[in-house]
Amino acid sequence: MDKNLIGGSTVLMLLALLEEKDCYGYEIIKELKERSQNVFQFKEGTLYPVLHRMENQGYVKSYRAKAENGKERKYYRITAAGKAQLAAEKEQWEVFSGSVNRVIGARGFA
């Protein structure tokens, strides 16, 4: 998959996952891979800079907690600002993907 295509939707996907529940890094990587049927295979070196940028922008907040196995992990939680950004990103995605589908002649789009 072209990295430019993925890059434009990374924040949207991360915020959507974190809206469902707080997650730690490897859990995010695993969820993205599973849900996308192996299309999105993020590496830690790709994911963490995005999470740190989102934290600096106030979209997510990190905290440390013990996982089910007793190991301490760094979790990420969506903030109110992140929820507002997610709504904006979803709206932009709907406009963008609908427009692309109309241009390429996808069925169901008039």
Backbone as a chain_set.jsonl record, in Angstrom:
{"seq": "MDKNLIGGSTVLMLLALLEEKDCYGYEIIKELKERSQNVFQFKEGTLYPVLHRMENQGYVKSYRAKAENGKERKYYRITAAGKAQLAAEKEQWEVFSGSVNRVIGARGFA", "coords": {"N": [[0.848, -1.179, 0.0], [0.55, 2.207, -0.824], [2.446, 4.526, 0.93], [1.798, 7.215, 1.089], [-0.95, 7.268, 0.762], [-1.77, 5.973, 3.095], [-0.685, 7.646, 5.053], [-2.255, 9.976, 5.08], [-4.516, 9.198, 6.403], [-3.882, 8.237, 8.872], [-4.051, 9.57, 11.443], [-6.821, 9.786, 11.698], [-7.546, 7.017, 11.816], [-6.169, 6.193, 14.161], [-7.301, 7.852, 16.158], [-9.937, 6.952, 15.988], [-9.704, 4.295, 16.881], [-8.824, 4.774, 19.504], [-11.001, 6.072, 20.516], [-12.726, 4.05, 21.04], [-11.469, 2.537, 23.066], [-8.88, 2.832, 25.574], [-5.516, 2.289, 24.617], [-2.358, 0.556, 24.32], [0.806, 0.928, 22.602], [1.704, -1.456, 21.05], [-0.676, -2.846, 21.002], [-2.301, -1.165, 19.485], [-0.987, -1.342, 16.994], [-1.426, -4.053, 16.444], [-4.27, -4.156, 16.354], [-4.827, -2.433, 14.159], [-3.621, -3.887, 12.101], [-5.088, -6.324, 12.162], [-7.799, -5.475, 11.778], [-7.629, -4.296, 9.288], [-7.11, -6.366, 7.652], [-4.423, -7.088, 7.264], [-3.475, -4.983, 5.679], [-2.689, -2.525, 6.797], [0.222, -2.267, 8.278], [1.844, -1.198, 10.66], [4.953, -0.106, 11.957], [6.771, 0.169, 15.037], [8.477, 2.353, 14.954], [7.188, 4.008, 13.201], [4.65, 4.411, 14.27], [4.917, 5.522, 16.962], [6.07, 8.198, 16.719], [3.87, 9.5, 15.528], [1.881, 9.201, 17.501], [3.113, 10.673, 19.557], [3.164, 13.222, 18.392], [0.412, 13.647, 18.194], [-0.163, 13.714, 20.889], [1.203, 16.038, 21.662], [-0.359, 17.86, 20.297], [-2.602, 17.745, 21.77], [-4.576, 15.857, 21.352], [-4.481, 13.274, 22.302], [-3.764, 11.64, 25.426], [-1.226, 10.307, 27.426], [-0.605, 7.623, 29.715], [0.694, 5.601, 32.372], [0.122, 2.209, 33.163], [-0.663, -0.974, 34.654], [-0.814, -3.856, 32.67], [-2.982, -6.645, 31.772], [-1.316, -8.829, 32.099], [0.296, -8.027, 34.128], [2.457, -6.491, 33.496], [3.881, -3.265, 33.193], [2.653, -0.738, 31.107], [2.577, 1.847, 28.57], [-0.196, 3.638, 28.03], [-2.586, 5.089, 25.758], [-4.998, 7.626, 25.605], [-7.928, 9.065, 24.265], [-8.658, 12.544, 24.097], [-10.916, 15.296, 24.891], [-10.423, 17.24, 22.961], [-9.319, 15.579, 21.059], [-11.532, 14.031, 20.372], [-13.109, 15.948, 19.129], [-11.426, 16.534, 16.993], [-11.452, 14.04, 15.749], [-14.115, 13.911, 14.851], [-14.035, 15.974, 12.947], [-12.076, 14.934, 11.214], [-13.372, 12.612, 10.318], [-15.504, 13.721, 8.898], [-14.117, 15.081, 6.868], [-12.957, 12.853, 5.649], [-15.207, 11.501, 4.655], [-16.125, 13.303, 2.674], [-13.839, 13.405, 1.024], [-13.392, 10.618, 0.297], [-15.85, 10.0, -0.891], [-15.81, 11.773, -3.056], [-13.555, 10.877, -4.503], [-14.459, 8.307, -5.185], [-16.611, 8.993, -6.839], [-15.248, 10.155, -8.972], [-13.675, 8.038, -9.953], [-15.6, 6.332, -10.748], [-16.984, 4.54, -9.116], [-19.468, 2.187, -8.191], [-22.713, 2.961, -6.961], [-22.322, 5.559, -6.313], [-23.368, 8.705, -7.198]], "CA": [[0.0, 0.0, 0.0], [1.304, 3.458, -0.932], [2.539, 5.194, 2.233], [1.118, 8.509, 1.016], [-2.371, 7.018, 0.997], [-1.929, 5.636, 4.509], [-0.312, 8.802, 5.869], [-3.351, 10.927, 5.189], [-5.613, 8.678, 7.224], [-3.343, 7.657, 10.109], [-4.627, 10.215, 12.624], [-8.221, 9.356, 11.725], [-7.636, 5.638, 12.293], [-5.719, 6.115, 15.549], [-8.318, 8.456, 17.023], [-11.114, 6.075, 15.989], [-9.408, 3.18, 17.783], [-8.744, 5.252, 20.882], [-12.344, 6.447, 20.965], [-13.331, 2.812, 21.527], [-10.849, 2.189, 24.35], [-7.476, 3.183, 25.741], [-4.661, 1.231, 24.082], [-0.906, 0.764, 24.309], [1.327, 0.938, 21.24], [1.647, -2.724, 20.329], [-2.105, -3.167, 20.85], [-2.752, -0.357, 18.344], [-0.405, -1.957, 15.799], [-2.126, -5.325, 16.236], [-5.653, -3.854, 15.952], [-4.807, -1.904, 12.791], [-3.289, -4.995, 11.201], [-6.207, -7.266, 12.12], [-9.0, -4.867, 11.197], [-7.399, -3.97, 7.873], [-6.739, -7.623, 6.986], [-2.978, -6.996, 6.982], [-3.105, -3.872, 4.8], [-1.975, -1.537, 7.611], [1.208, -2.936, 9.129], [2.688, -0.151, 11.213], [6.106, -0.441, 12.786], [6.845, 1.058, 16.196], [9.159, 3.573, 14.535], [6.225, 4.832, 12.474], [3.51, 4.721, 15.138], [5.177, 6.365, 18.127], [6.152, 9.633, 16.394], [2.513, 10.02, 15.288], [1.238, 9.3, 18.816], [3.733, 11.798, 20.28], [2.672, 14.454, 17.766], [-0.987, 13.79, 18.605], [-0.149, 14.107, 22.304], [1.603, 17.451, 21.679], [-1.495, 18.63, 19.79], [-3.677, 17.652, 22.745], [-5.604, 14.909, 20.905], [-4.4, 12.1, 23.167], [-2.993, 11.774, 26.654], [-0.648, 9.011, 27.772], [-0.454, 7.307, 31.13], [1.245, 4.266, 32.609], [-0.726, 1.324, 33.96], [-0.338, -2.393, 34.506], [-1.653, -4.624, 31.742], [-3.532, -7.87, 32.342], [-0.216, -9.735, 32.444], [1.051, -7.431, 35.219], [3.528, -5.655, 32.953], [3.504, -1.859, 33.059], [2.651, -0.263, 29.715], [2.159, 3.229, 28.34], [-1.478, 3.651, 27.329], [-3.016, 6.353, 25.163], [-6.432, 7.89, 25.773], [-8.385, 10.209, 23.484], [-9.113, 13.681, 24.896], [-12.05, 16.026, 24.302], [-9.914, 17.841, 21.72], [-9.16, 14.47, 20.125], [-12.863, 13.658, 19.894], [-13.501, 16.993, 18.179], [-10.601, 16.322, 15.795], [-11.954, 12.828, 15.111], [-15.338, 14.284, 14.118], [-13.605, 16.75, 11.774], [-11.369, 14.016, 10.311], [-14.383, 11.733, 9.705], [-16.237, 14.529, 7.918], [-13.21, 15.274, 5.732], [-12.8, 11.568, 4.987], [-16.432, 11.225, 3.894], [-16.102, 14.162, 1.491], [-12.727, 12.97, 0.183], [-13.599, 9.283, -0.275], [-16.992, 10.092, -1.793], [-15.371, 12.465, -4.274], [-12.684, 9.965, -5.253], [-15.31, 7.259, -5.753], [-17.366, 9.548, -7.972], [-14.321, 10.374, -10.079], [-13.215, 6.768, -10.547], [-16.763, 5.61, -11.259], [-17.436, 3.458, -8.238], [-20.909, 1.986, -8.181], [-23.392, 3.456, -5.769], [-22.071, 6.981, -6.153], [-23.923, 9.435, -8.346]], "C": [[0.893, 1.241, 0.0], [1.27, 4.191, 0.414], [1.858, 6.559, 2.243], [-0.377, 8.354, 1.256], [-2.635, 6.753, 2.475], [-1.691, 6.866, 5.381], [-1.439, 9.784, 6.082], [-4.487, 10.479, 6.079], [-5.156, 8.124, 8.568], [-3.984, 8.249, 11.355], [-6.09, 9.806, 12.787], [-8.347, 7.956, 12.307], [-7.232, 5.506, 13.762], [-6.752, 6.696, 16.507], [-9.568, 7.575, 17.105], [-10.894, 4.882, 16.913], [-9.43, 3.627, 19.237], [-10.088, 5.752, 21.412], [-13.052, 5.217, 21.554], [-12.795, 2.417, 22.893], [-9.418, 2.68, 24.38], [-6.638, 1.998, 25.27], [-3.196, 1.583, 24.292], [-0.415, 0.526, 22.883], [1.194, -0.357, 20.476], [0.202, -3.145, 20.073], [-2.696, -2.411, 19.651], [-2.264, -0.98, 17.043], [-1.166, -3.229, 15.449], [-3.557, -5.097, 15.744], [-5.721, -3.355, 14.514], [-4.551, -3.015, 11.786], [-4.477, -5.942, 11.05], [-7.42, -6.68, 11.401], [-8.857, -4.569, 9.715], [-7.046, -5.215, 7.05], [-5.322, -7.541, 6.418], [-2.571, -5.884, 6.019], [-2.276, -2.845, 5.574], [-1.071, -2.273, 8.591], [2.21, -1.897, 9.602], [3.837, -0.759, 12.004], [6.126, 0.552, 13.944], [7.467, 2.399, 15.822], [8.289, 4.518, 13.736], [5.12, 5.308, 13.406], [3.834, 5.737, 16.223], [5.386, 7.84, 17.8], [4.775, 10.256, 16.148], [1.784, 10.19, 16.618], [1.803, 10.479, 19.619], [3.271, 13.136, 19.715], [1.222, 14.711, 18.187], [-1.088, 14.203, 20.078], [0.232, 15.587, 22.436], [0.478, 18.361, 21.2], [-2.695, 18.58, 20.739], [-4.792, 16.689, 22.371], [-5.637, 13.645, 21.75], [-3.577, 12.444, 24.405], [-2.457, 10.388, 26.984], [-0.586, 8.869, 29.289], [0.103, 5.898, 31.246], [0.301, 3.489, 33.512], [-0.283, -0.108, 33.728], [-1.343, -3.056, 33.584], [-2.15, -5.874, 32.461], [-2.446, -8.838, 32.793], [0.662, -9.184, 33.569], [2.182, -6.524, 34.773], [3.038, -4.215, 32.823], [3.67, -1.426, 31.613], [2.228, 1.205, 29.678], [0.909, 3.178, 27.471], [-1.759, 5.046, 26.797], [-4.525, 6.442, 25.253], [-6.788, 9.112, 24.944], [-8.889, 11.291, 24.444], [-10.342, 14.309, 24.238], [-11.625, 16.676, 22.979], [-9.728, 16.765, 20.648], [-10.491, 14.023, 19.55], [-13.376, 14.681, 18.88], [-12.723, 16.836, 16.873], [-11.072, 15.092, 15.032], [-13.208, 13.135, 14.296], [-14.984, 15.052, 12.839], [-12.928, 15.845, 10.746], [-12.361, 13.092, 9.601], [-15.148, 12.477, 8.617], [-15.382, 14.743, 6.666], [-13.056, 13.978, 4.944], [-14.016, 11.24, 4.127], [-16.469, 12.034, 2.597], [-15.041, 13.664, 0.512], [-13.025, 11.633, -0.486], [-14.795, 9.266, -1.218], [-16.612, 10.735, -3.117], [-14.481, 11.582, -5.129], [-13.525, 8.889, -5.918], [-16.144, 7.763, -6.927], [-16.472, 9.734, -9.194], [-13.933, 9.051, -10.731], [-14.377, 5.876, -10.986], [-17.217, 4.445, -10.414], [-18.947, 3.392, -8.237], [-21.503, 2.498, -6.876], [-23.168, 4.925, -5.51], [-22.568, 7.684, -7.407], [-23.227, 10.759, -8.519]], "O": [[1.874, 1.308, 0.74], [0.199, 4.445, 0.966], [1.393, 7.012, 3.289], [-1.0, 9.212, 1.881], [-3.61, 7.252, 3.037], [-2.423, 7.095, 6.344], [-1.562, 10.365, 7.16], [-5.331, 11.286, 6.47], [-5.97, 7.594, 9.324], [-4.419, 7.507, 12.235], [-6.537, 9.513, 13.896], [-9.166, 7.728, 13.197], [-7.882, 4.787, 14.522], [-7.045, 6.104, 17.546], [-10.184, 7.464, 18.165], [-11.801, 4.497, 17.651], [-9.987, 2.945, 20.098], [-10.284, 5.843, 22.624], [-13.878, 5.343, 22.458], [-13.554, 2.012, 23.774], [-8.812, 2.917, 23.335], [-7.002, 0.844, 25.494], [-2.838, 2.753, 24.425], [-1.145, -0.019, 22.054], [0.638, -0.377, 19.378], [-0.1, -3.735, 19.036], [-3.497, -2.964, 18.897], [-3.036, -1.13, 16.096], [-1.509, -3.454, 14.288], [-4.006, -5.771, 14.817], [-6.569, -3.796, 13.739], [-5.195, -3.073, 10.738], [-4.832, -6.321, 9.933], [-7.996, -7.318, 10.52], [-9.838, -4.585, 8.972], [-6.719, -5.103, 5.868], [-5.069, -7.877, 5.261], [-1.421, -5.85, 5.582], [-1.271, -2.351, 5.063], [-1.527, -2.824, 9.592], [3.284, -1.737, 9.023], [3.69, -1.804, 12.638], [5.565, 1.644, 13.844], [7.044, 3.448, 16.307], [8.609, 5.699, 13.604], [4.701, 6.463, 13.344], [3.104, 6.714, 16.39], [4.908, 8.685, 18.557], [4.54, 11.407, 16.516], [1.136, 11.213, 16.84], [1.054, 11.198, 20.281], [3.015, 14.076, 20.467], [0.847, 15.842, 18.497], [-1.989, 14.949, 20.461], [-0.359, 16.307, 23.24], [0.371, 19.504, 21.645], [-3.684, 19.286, 20.537], [-5.849, 16.697, 23.002], [-6.685, 13.017, 21.901], [-2.807, 13.404, 24.42], [-3.172, 9.397, 26.832], [-0.524, 9.85, 30.031], [-0.009, 5.1, 30.316], [-0.243, 4.017, 34.482], [0.382, -0.418, 32.74], [-2.552, -2.85, 33.696], [-1.786, -6.13, 33.609], [-2.631, -9.581, 33.757], [1.664, -9.803, 33.928], [2.802, -5.856, 35.6], [1.91, -3.976, 32.392], [4.686, -1.704, 30.976], [1.617, 1.726, 30.61], [0.952, 2.733, 26.324], [-1.247, 6.044, 27.305], [-5.238, 5.468, 25.012], [-6.038, 10.088, 24.919], [-9.476, 10.982, 25.481], [-10.753, 13.895, 23.154], [-12.375, 16.663, 22.003], [-9.955, 17.019, 19.465], [-10.575, 13.675, 18.372], [-14.004, 14.314, 17.887], [-13.281, 16.984, 15.786], [-11.092, 15.097, 13.801], [-13.342, 12.664, 13.167], [-15.563, 14.807, 11.781], [-13.176, 15.972, 9.547], [-12.207, 12.82, 8.41], [-15.409, 11.93, 7.546], [-15.867, 14.603, 5.543], [-13.027, 13.997, 3.714], [-13.875, 10.758, 3.003], [-16.807, 11.5, 1.54], [-15.307, 13.518, -0.681], [-12.923, 11.52, -1.707], [-14.76, 8.584, -2.243], [-17.047, 10.286, -4.178], [-14.634, 11.542, -6.35], [-13.325, 8.588, -7.095], [-16.357, 7.036, -7.897], [-16.9, 9.494, -10.322], [-13.873, 8.968, -11.958], [-14.162, 4.794, -11.532], [-17.771, 3.473, -10.927], [-19.624, 4.419, -8.278], [-20.861, 2.464, -5.827], [-23.757, 5.489, -4.588], [-22.231, 7.304, -8.528], [-23.556, 11.516, -9.432]]}, "num_chains": 1, "name": "protein.A"}
